Amino acid sequence: MFSQNGVFKALPFQIKVTPNESWGLKPVLFKIGDFPIESYPVILFLALLTGIGIYVWQLKRDGIKSSNAFYIALFGIVGGTIGAKLPLIFMYWEEISSSANTLNAVLQGRTIIGGLIGGSISVLIAKRIFNIKVRMGNQLAIPILVAMAIGRVGCLLRGCCYGIQTQLPWGIDFGDHILRHPTQIYEIIFDVAMVIYLSLRKRKGVKPGQLYSIFLNGYLSFRFILEFIRVEKVSFIFLTDFQILCIVGLLFINRKYLLSIFIRKEGMEHE
Amino acid sequence: MSDNNEDFKNEKPNNDVNEQENLNQHNSNFNTPLKKSPWGDIFLGLGLVFLLILAIVASLYIGQVGIISIVMFILLACSTFLSVRFIRRGTHPIAGKILLVIIIPLTLLLLIFGMCAVSLGGF
C-alpha cells in the first residue's frame, strides 16, 4: 500500500524498535520467537490496569455511581498523556528531531510531573465546559499513587530515571559498571508511605478533593528534592527542567491559597 | 417587549374543555421524540474515526517529530472533547461512543509504548 511506485509514498521512517538489552536490570521480560516483550510497557500497562481497578473499587465503596466519574478519569488519562509528553518535546526538541526513527521518537519520553499537571488542567477544563460539579480528588489520589509505584518498577527494570553515582551499599549498576542511587526505589517507598498516610487520613474524614491536593503537594515537593540526586541536565542556575516543572505545578495547585493571601494583603493595604 | 407582556396579561382563560384536550393532545404529540435511525449516528462515528486516523497518518508525513507529536496531541484532545460532548448532550451518543473506542487505544499507545526517557531512545 505504501510502496514507492503506488499512490502512497512510503512513510519517512522504519516501523521497528530495537531495545538496548545491555542497559537496565531486565529490559526484556521474555521473547516470543525473535520478538522481544519489553518489561517497561508491560509493567506500565499493569500499573494502568491496577490504578483503574482501585479507582472503580473506591467509587463502589464510596457509593458513587455517577457517569461523571468515567469522564473525569478519561480526561485525566488523555490530558495526563499529553501533559507527560509535551514538556519533553520542547526540552529535547533537537535530540528528538535528529532521530532517524520517527515513530520511536514520537512514542518515547514522558514525565510524571507533566502528566499530573496536564491531567489536572484537563480535568478542570472539562469540568468547566461540561458543567461537572462532583469532586473526585479523594477517589483519584490513591489509585494514581499505586499506579506510579508500579510504573517505577518498570523504570527500574528498564534502567531509566536513575540517580547519580554513590558509594552507598544499596547502589545499583544499570550496565555501565557504576553504582548509582536507585531513585526509582526511593520513589516507590515514598509512594507506598503516601498511600498509607492518605488511607489513614481518608478514614478520619476529609473535605472533597483534599486528598488529591495533599498528594500533589507531597509528591511535587518530594520530586523537587529527589531531582538533586538524579541524572538530569541543569537548565536554569542549579535547577533541572523537572524542578522548574515541580515549581510550576506547586504554584498551580496552590493558586487559590496564594491568591487569597495576595488579596488579603491588598485589602489590608487599602484599609 | 411591554406590548407582549400586556398581551399576556389580557389573555383570557380558555374554559372550553374539548379545545383544551385537543391542545393537550397536540402538545403531547409534539413532545414525543421521533424514533431516529441509529445508522446516521453510526456513519457519523465511523466517518469521524476515519478522518482522525487519516489526519494522524497524514501528520506522520510531515517528517518533523516535534510537530507530528503536537498535531497528534491536538487531534486527540479535540476528538476526546467532541466524543464526550456528543454523549453528554445526547445529540449523537453512538457516534461519540465509536469515537471513544478509537481514542482510548490511541492514548494508551502513546502512554505505554516507547522508552521512558529520551536518552534511552537509541538514536
Interface residues (C-beta under 8 A of the other chain):
Chain A: K9 L11 P12 F13 V17 T18 P19 N20 W23 Y40 P41 L44 F45 L48 Y71 L74 F75 I77 V78 G79 G80 T81 I82 A84 K85 L86 L88 I89 F90 M91 Y92 W93 E95 I96 S97 S98 S99 A100 N101 T102 L103 N104 A105 V106 L107 Q108 G109 R110 S122 A126 I129 F130 G154 C155 R158 G159 C160 C161
Chain B: L60 Y61 G63 Q64 V65 G66 I68 S69 I70 M72 F73 L76 A77 T80 F81 V84 R85 R88 L100 I103 I104 T107 L108 L109 L110 L111 I112 F113 G114 M115 C116 A117 V118 S119 L120 G121 G122 F123
